[in-house]
Amino acid sequence: MNDWPSRTEVLVIGGGPGGYAAAFRAADLGHQVTLVSDEVRLGGVCLLRGCIPSKALLDAAELLRLGDRARRRGIDLGEPRVDLERLRSWKNEIVEQLVGGLEGITHGAVVGLSQRKRQGQRQGQGGQQGAGAPDEGKMAHGEGLR
Ligand SMILES: Cc1cc2nc3c(=O)[nH]c(=O)nc-3n(C[C@H](O)[C@H](O)[C@H](O)COP(=O)(O)OP(=O)(O)OC[C@H]3O[C@@H](n4cnc5c(N)ncnc54)[C@H](O)[C@@H]3O)c2cc1C
């Protein structure tokens, strides 16, 4: 809380790819930057709910297709069974890895994230909880993210 600046040179609103890229670039250029987002994690739609989770699941679906292709060539891998819990946690691990990496490289920008999870976000549905259910408030006001 003490680290939270009362003034800033550049204020970026939103922790998605648009926001964090702008904030990190401005910080790289030597500006004093503060980024605020109303989610508990950085990454926005792309990392938390969109591009990354969807591509991870598409990649998993491709494995089913490979099994089909193999069968047509005489290689029978057996009937596939999908463990949705395991699939979901694998997808969440990927999201967590990328979001965690992003939060570790803020280029000196001060980052303030919401302490509250959004209504309607439930465990395993992507978003912050799906990305590994961090402690609420862990990173609020830039703590640990400077
Ligand atoms: C299923 C899906 C798959 C996708 N796949 C791809 C893909 O493969 N490739 C690709 O290029 N794009 C893809 N996209 C699109 C991509 O997610 C968006 O283009 C990208 O997230 C936009 O980034 P952004 O920073 O502009 O906005 P967002 O990612 O929406 O981030 C905005 C952030 O700002 C926060 N915010 C908003 N208003 C405020 C406020 N007033 N105060 C504080 N914080 C605020 C939001 O909560 C959010 O965290 C996909 C999208 C979806 C839904």
The ligand as a Tripos MOL2 file, in Angstrom:
@<TRIPOS>MOLECULE
LIG
   53    58     1     0     0
SMALL
NO_CHARGES

@<TRIPOS>ATOM
      1 C1        -12.2450  -17.2320  -27.2820 C.3       1 LIG1
      2 C2        -11.3250  -16.1350  -27.7780 C.ar      1 LIG1
      3 C3        -10.2100  -16.4910  -28.5010 C.ar      1 LIG1
      4 C4         -9.3510  -15.5030  -28.9870 C.ar      1 LIG1
      5 N1         -8.2670  -15.8860  -29.7080 N.ar      1 LIG1
      6 C5         -7.4250  -14.9500  -30.1880 C.ar      1 LIG1
      7 C6         -6.2790  -15.3150  -30.9250 C.ar      1 LIG1
      8 O1         -6.0120  -16.4780  -31.1500 O.2       1 LIG1
      9 N2         -5.4710  -14.3440  -31.3770 N.ar      1 LIG1
     10 C7         -5.7330  -13.0120  -31.1370 C.ar      1 LIG1
     11 O2         -4.9550  -12.1610  -31.5900 O.2       1 LIG1
     12 N3         -6.8080  -12.6440  -30.4290 N.ar      1 LIG1
     13 C8         -7.6660  -13.5650  -29.9550 C.ar      1 LIG1
     14 N4         -8.7540  -13.1820  -29.2300 N.ar      1 LIG1
     15 C9         -8.9930  -11.7570  -29.0210 C.3       1 LIG1
     16 C10        -8.1370  -11.2030  -27.8800 C.3       1 LIG1
     17 O3         -8.5120  -11.8470  -26.6670 O.3       1 LIG1
     18 C11        -8.3660   -9.7000  -27.7800 C.3       1 LIG1
     19 O4         -8.0680   -9.1230  -29.0220 O.3       1 LIG1
     20 C12        -7.4890   -9.0930  -26.7190 C.3       1 LIG1
     21 O5         -7.7050   -9.6820  -25.4640 O.3       1 LIG1
     22 C13        -7.7570   -7.5970  -26.6520 C.3       1 LIG1
     23 O6         -6.8780   -7.0500  -25.6960 O.3       1 LIG1
     24 P1         -7.2090   -5.7130  -24.9330 P.3       1 LIG1
     25 O7         -6.0810   -5.4270  -24.0260 O.co2     1 LIG1
     26 O8         -7.5950   -4.6790  -25.9300 O.co2     1 LIG1
     27 O9         -8.5580   -6.0030  -24.1130 O.3       1 LIG1
     28 P2         -8.8610   -7.0990  -22.9980 P.3       1 LIG1
     29 O10        -8.0970   -8.3530  -23.2180 O.co2     1 LIG1
     30 O11       -10.3500   -7.1600  -22.9500 O.co2     1 LIG1
     31 O12        -8.3150   -6.4750  -21.6720 O.3       1 LIG1
     32 C14        -8.9060   -5.3540  -21.0910 C.3       1 LIG1
     33 C15        -8.6500   -5.4270  -19.6020 C.3       1 LIG1
     34 O13        -8.9960   -4.1980  -19.0230 O.3       1 LIG1
     35 C16        -9.8630   -4.3960  -17.9310 C.3       1 LIG1
     36 N5        -10.7400   -3.2200  -17.8540 N.ar      1 LIG1
     37 C17       -11.7340   -2.8800  -18.6890 C.ar      1 LIG1
     38 N6        -12.2870   -1.7260  -18.2970 N.ar      1 LIG1
     39 C18       -11.6200   -1.3380  -17.1840 C.ar      1 LIG1
     40 C19       -11.7550   -0.2210  -16.3030 C.ar      1 LIG1
     41 N7        -12.6480    0.7400  -16.5120 N.pl3     1 LIG1
     42 N8        -10.9070   -0.1330  -15.2580 N.ar      1 LIG1
     43 C20        -9.9800   -1.1070  -15.0330 C.ar      1 LIG1
     44 N9         -9.8130   -2.1740  -15.8400 N.ar      1 LIG1
     45 C21       -10.6340   -2.2840  -16.8960 C.ar      1 LIG1
     46 C22       -10.6120   -5.6680  -18.2680 C.3       1 LIG1
     47 O14       -11.1470   -6.3000  -17.1430 O.3       1 LIG1
     48 C23        -9.4950   -6.4870  -18.9170 C.3       1 LIG1
     49 O15        -8.6940   -7.1410  -17.9460 O.3       1 LIG1
     50 C24        -9.6200  -14.1340  -28.7220 C.ar      1 LIG1
     51 C25       -10.7270  -13.7800  -27.9550 C.ar      1 LIG1
     52 C26       -11.5760  -14.7650  -27.4830 C.ar      1 LIG1
     53 C27       -12.7730  -14.3650  -26.6520 C.3       1 LIG1
@<TRIPOS>BOND
     1     1     2 1
     2     2     3 ar
     3     2    52 ar
     4     3     4 ar
     5     4     5 ar
     6     4    50 ar
     7     5     6 ar
     8     6     7 ar
     9     6    13 1
    10     7     8 2
    11     7     9 ar
    12     9    10 ar
    13    10    11 2
    14    10    12 ar
    15    12    13 ar
    16    13    14 ar
    17    14    15 1
    18    14    50 ar
    19    15    16 1
    20    16    17 1
    21    16    18 1
    22    18    19 1
    23    18    20 1
    24    20    21 1
    25    20    22 1
    26    22    23 1
    27    23    24 1
    28    24    25 2
    29    24    26 1
    30    24    27 1
    31    27    28 1
    32    28    29 2
    33    28    30 1
    34    28    31 1
    35    31    32 1
    36    32    33 1
    37    33    34 1
    38    33    48 1
    39    34    35 1
    40    35    36 1
    41    35    46 1
    42    36    37 ar
    43    36    45 ar
    44    37    38 ar
    45    38    39 ar
    46    39    40 ar
    47    39    45 ar
    48    40    41 1
    49    40    42 ar
    50    42    43 ar
    51    43    44 ar
    52    44    45 ar
    53    46    47 1
    54    46    48 1
    55    48    49 1
    56    50    51 ar
    57    51    52 ar
    58    52    53 1
@<TRIPOS>SUBSTRUCTURE
     1 LIG1         1 GROUP 0 **** ****
